[in-house]
Amino acid sequence: MAEPALKITRGDIIARGILCYCPNCGQRGLLKSWFRLNAACAQGCGLDLAKSAGVYSGTTSIGYVAAIIFVIIPTCFLVVFKLLTVGQGVALGILGSLGFIVLIYPVMLCWMVMAYHVALPEELPANQRKPDGKR
């Protein structure tokens, strides 16, 4: 017997996650503050955000890679082409990386929630099976 289709597809989860919307209900409500997720979706849809507690370690990895690509490498080019001194390049690399990571941190949190639910879409309350076996 074929597996019933998911009510919320992986494509829906990705589209919602890119915009920092709840992967379950599609509304805003994931972020408690700039650096923290709510315990659950603020819209009351039932999505438990505490399940994806590992998002904090994932944001670190994304932040490092993003800082290297968007801050460190361009700064290295500026130093190589002698538009900045080495000291200026080091200062810009350090301060620019920290500032960049702080700036994009909320997006990284949302994207880690998205990645968790893209991998496990059946974890969403809207995709849960009812006792009769239907979604």
FIMARKE-826202 format. One record per residue (C-alpha): residue in three letters; y, x, z. Coordinates in pm, 1 decimal. Example, Ala and Ser with C-alpha at 12.3 -4.5 7.8 and 13.67 -1.06 7.14 Angstrom:
2
<rec residu="Ala" c2="-450.0" c1="1230.0" c3="780.0"/>
<rec residu="Ser" c2="-106.0" c1="1367.0" c3="714.0"/>
This chain:
135
<rec residu="Met" c2="0.0" c1="0.0" c3="0.0"/>
<rec residu="Ala" c2="343.7" c1="136.9" c3="-93.5"/>
<rec residu="Glu" c2="587.4" c1="244.3" c3="175.8"/>
<rec residu="Pro" c2="879.9" c1="-3.3" c3="200.8"/>
<rec residu="Ala" c2="1207.6" c1="131.6" c3="67.7"/>
<rec residu="Leu" c2="1464.8" c1="258.8" c3="314.7"/>
<rec residu="Lys" c2="1756.0" c1="23.2" c3="378.0"/>
<rec residu="Ile" c2="1988.3" c1="326.1" c3="398.6"/>
<rec residu="Thr" c2="1890.7" c1="588.1" c3="141.7"/>
<rec residu="Arg" c2="1943.2" c1="963.3" c3="159.7"/>
<rec residu="Gly" c2="2219.4" c1="923.1" c3="-100.5"/>
<rec residu="Asp" c2="2397.4" c1="674.0" c3="127.9"/>
<rec residu="Ile" c2="2362.1" c1="914.0" c3="421.5"/>
<rec residu="Ile" c2="2508.8" c1="1203.8" c3="220.6"/>
<rec residu="Ala" c2="2800.9" c1="995.5" c3="90.9"/>
<rec residu="Arg" c2="2880.6" c1="875.8" c3="444.1"/>
<rec residu="Gly" c2="2833.3" c1="1219.5" c3="599.0"/>
<rec residu="Ile" c2="3067.8" c1="1396.0" c3="358.3"/>
<rec residu="Leu" c2="3344.0" c1="1157.1" c3="469.1"/>
<rec residu="Cys" c2="3249.6" c1="1181.5" c3="841.4"/>
<rec residu="Tyr" c2="3132.1" c1="820.7" c3="859.1"/>
<rec residu="Cys" c2="2837.9" c1="703.8" c3="1066.8"/>
<rec residu="Pro" c2="2518.3" c1="745.0" c3="862.3"/>
<rec residu="Asn" c2="2385.3" c1="417.1" c3="1003.1"/>
<rec residu="Cys" c2="2675.0" c1="167.6" c3="977.4"/>
<rec residu="Gly" c2="2914.3" c1="353.7" c3="748.5"/>
<rec residu="Gln" c2="3211.4" c1="324.8" c3="986.3"/>
<rec residu="Arg" c2="3420.3" c1="594.3" c3="1153.3"/>
<rec residu="Gly" c2="3318.2" c1="664.9" c3="1510.8"/>
<rec residu="Leu" c2="3123.1" c1="990.0" c3="1529.8"/>
<rec residu="Leu" c2="3387.6" c1="1210.4" c3="1690.0"/>
<rec residu="Lys" c2="3493.0" c1="1189.9" c3="2054.0"/>
<rec residu="Ser" c2="3741.1" c1="1475.4" c3="2016.2"/>
<rec residu="Trp" c2="3802.5" c1="1765.2" c3="1780.7"/>
<rec residu="Phe" c2="3507.6" c1="1958.8" c3="1926.2"/>
<rec residu="Arg" c2="3271.5" c1="1682.9" c3="2047.9"/>
<rec residu="Leu" c2="3058.8" c1="1404.2" c3="1912.8"/>
<rec residu="Asn" c2="3039.3" c1="1069.1" c3="2086.5"/>
<rec residu="Ala" c2="2711.5" c1="1000.2" c3="2266.5"/>
<rec residu="Ala" c2="2661.5" c1="708.7" c3="2027.0"/>
<rec residu="Cys" c2="2847.4" c1="559.0" c3="1732.5"/>
<rec residu="Ala" c2="3177.3" c1="419.7" c3="1862.3"/>
<rec residu="Gln" c2="3134.2" c1="113.0" c3="1638.2"/>
<rec residu="Gly" c2="2832.5" c1="7.1" c3="1846.8"/>
<rec residu="Cys" c2="2575.5" c1="17.6" c3="1565.8"/>
<rec residu="Gly" c2="2316.1" c1="176.4" c3="1793.3"/>
<rec residu="Leu" c2="2302.1" c1="525.7" c3="1645.2"/>
<rec residu="Asp" c2="2225.4" c1="769.9" c3="1926.0"/>
<rec residu="Leu" c2="2415.3" c1="1088.7" c3="1842.6"/>
<rec residu="Ala" c2="2263.4" c1="1273.2" c3="2138.5"/>
<rec residu="Lys" c2="1939.1" c1="1302.8" c3="1937.7"/>
<rec residu="Ser" c2="2107.0" c1="1552.6" c3="1710.4"/>
<rec residu="Ala" c2="2217.4" c1="1781.3" c3="1995.5"/>
<rec residu="Gly" c2="2120.4" c1="2083.1" c3="1787.2"/>
<rec residu="Val" c2="2423.2" c1="2019.3" c3="1566.7"/>
<rec residu="Tyr" c2="2625.8" c1="2257.3" c3="1778.6"/>
<rec residu="Ser" c2="2410.6" c1="2556.7" c3="1684.7"/>
<rec residu="Gly" c2="2412.4" c1="2446.6" c3="1321.9"/>
<rec residu="Thr" c2="2789.3" c1="2434.2" c3="1311.3"/>
<rec residu="Thr" c2="2798.0" c1="2798.5" c3="1418.7"/>
<rec residu="Ser" c2="2590.9" c1="2901.8" c3="1116.6"/>
<rec residu="Ile" c2="2796.9" c1="2691.7" c3="877.2"/>
<rec residu="Gly" c2="3117.0" c1="2828.6" c3="1031.2"/>
<rec residu="Tyr" c2="3011.6" c1="3190.9" c3="987.3"/>
<rec residu="Val" c2="2917.8" c1="3142.8" c3="623.0"/>
<rec residu="Ala" c2="3231.3" c1="2939.2" c3="546.5"/>
<rec residu="Ala" c2="3456.7" c1="3199.3" c3="713.5"/>
<rec residu="Ile" c2="3294.9" c1="3480.7" c3="515.2"/>
<rec residu="Ile" c2="3333.3" c1="3295.3" c3="185.1"/>
<rec residu="Phe" c2="3681.1" c1="3149.3" c3="234.5"/>
<rec residu="Val" c2="3853.6" c1="3407.6" c3="459.0"/>
<rec residu="Ile" c2="3678.5" c1="3744.4" c3="482.6"/>
<rec residu="Ile" c2="3597.5" c1="3796.6" c3="112.7"/>
<rec residu="Pro" c2="3946.7" c1="3695.8" c3="-10.5"/>
<rec residu="Thr" c2="4101.3" c1="3918.8" c3="256.6"/>
<rec residu="Cys" c2="3886.0" c1="4210.9" c3="139.6"/>
<rec residu="Phe" c2="4014.7" c1="4160.6" c3="-214.7"/>
<rec residu="Leu" c2="4373.9" c1="4162.4" c3="-87.6"/>
<rec residu="Val" c2="4307.6" c1="4494.0" c3="87.1"/>
<rec residu="Val" c2="4126.6" c1="4647.1" c3="-212.0"/>
<rec residu="Phe" c2="4414.5" c1="4554.0" c3="-444.0"/>
<rec residu="Lys" c2="4655.9" c1="4698.3" c3="-186.2"/>
<rec residu="Leu" c2="4838.1" c1="4371.4" c3="-124.8"/>
<rec residu="Leu" c2="4758.9" c1="4414.8" c3="247.0"/>
<rec residu="Thr" c2="4706.2" c1="4722.8" c3="459.6"/>
<rec residu="Val" c2="4369.5" c1="4771.8" c3="627.1"/>
<rec residu="Gly" c2="4521.4" c1="4678.1" c3="963.9"/>
<rec residu="Gln" c2="4674.6" c1="4362.7" c3="821.0"/>
<rec residu="Gly" c2="4344.2" c1="4278.2" c3="655.2"/>
<rec residu="Val" c2="4151.5" c1="4317.7" c3="979.6"/>
<rec residu="Ala" c2="4404.5" c1="4103.3" c3="1167.1"/>
<rec residu="Leu" c2="4403.2" c1="3836.6" c3="894.9"/>
<rec residu="Gly" c2="4023.1" c1="3841.0" c3="880.2"/>
<rec residu="Ile" c2="3983.5" c1="3790.9" c3="1254.9"/>
<rec residu="Leu" c2="4263.8" c1="3540.0" c3="1312.8"/>
<rec residu="Gly" c2="4207.0" c1="3363.2" c3="981.6"/>
<rec residu="Ser" c2="3835.5" c1="3319.7" c3="1051.6"/>
<rec residu="Leu" c2="3898.1" c1="3178.9" c3="1398.2"/>
<rec residu="Gly" c2="4167.5" c1="2943.2" c3="1272.3"/>
<rec residu="Phe" c2="3958.3" c1="2831.8" c3="975.9"/>
<rec residu="Ile" c2="3655.9" c1="2753.6" c3="1193.3"/>
<rec residu="Val" c2="3867.6" c1="2554.6" c3="1439.6"/>
<rec residu="Leu" c2="4023.9" c1="2365.5" c3="1149.0"/>
<rec residu="Ile" c2="3693.7" c1="2261.2" c3="991.2"/>
<rec residu="Tyr" c2="3489.3" c1="2214.6" c3="1311.9"/>
<rec residu="Pro" c2="3495.8" c1="1830.0" c3="1311.7"/>
<rec residu="Val" c2="3373.2" c1="1826.3" c3="952.6"/>
<rec residu="Met" c2="3093.6" c1="2067.0" c3="1042.1"/>
<rec residu="Leu" c2="2983.8" c1="1836.4" c3="1326.7"/>
<rec residu="Cys" c2="2971.5" c1="1538.3" c3="1091.0"/>
<rec residu="Trp" c2="2781.1" c1="1736.5" c3="830.1"/>
<rec residu="Met" c2="2520.0" c1="1845.4" c3="1081.4"/>
<rec residu="Val" c2="2463.1" c1="1480.8" c3="1182.4"/>
<rec residu="Met" c2="2433.9" c1="1405.8" c3="810.9"/>
<rec residu="Ala" c2="2182.1" c1="1688.4" c3="757.7"/>
<rec residu="Tyr" c2="1968.9" c1="1568.2" c3="1050.0"/>
<rec residu="His" c2="1949.2" c1="1214.7" c3="910.8"/>
<rec residu="Val" c2="1898.5" c1="1324.7" c3="549.9"/>
<rec residu="Ala" c2="1590.9" c1="1510.3" c3="676.0"/>
<rec residu="Leu" c2="1479.7" c1="1217.7" c3="894.4"/>
<rec residu="Pro" c2="1623.6" c1="894.5" c3="745.2"/>
<rec residu="Glu" c2="1365.1" c1="682.3" c3="926.3"/>
<rec residu="Glu" c2="1539.6" c1="779.7" c3="1254.3"/>
<rec residu="Leu" c2="1836.6" c1="556.8" c3="1168.6"/>
<rec residu="Pro" c2="1826.1" c1="221.9" c3="1353.0"/>
<rec residu="Ala" c2="1884.3" c1="37.9" c3="1023.5"/>
<rec residu="Asn" c2="1570.5" c1="204.3" c3="880.3"/>
<rec residu="Gln" c2="1349.6" c1="137.2" c3="1183.6"/>
<rec residu="Arg" c2="1039.9" c1="-73.5" c3="1131.9"/>
<rec residu="Lys" c2="1035.4" c1="-408.8" c3="1301.7"/>
<rec residu="Pro" c2="720.2" c1="-515.0" c3="1494.0"/>
<rec residu="Asp" c2="598.4" c1="-706.0" c3="1184.5"/>
<rec residu="Gly" c2="598.2" c1="-373.3" c3="990.5"/>
<rec residu="Lys" c2="904.7" c1="-453.8" c3="781.0"/>
<rec residu="Arg" c2="1234.2" c1="-263.3" c3="782.1"/>
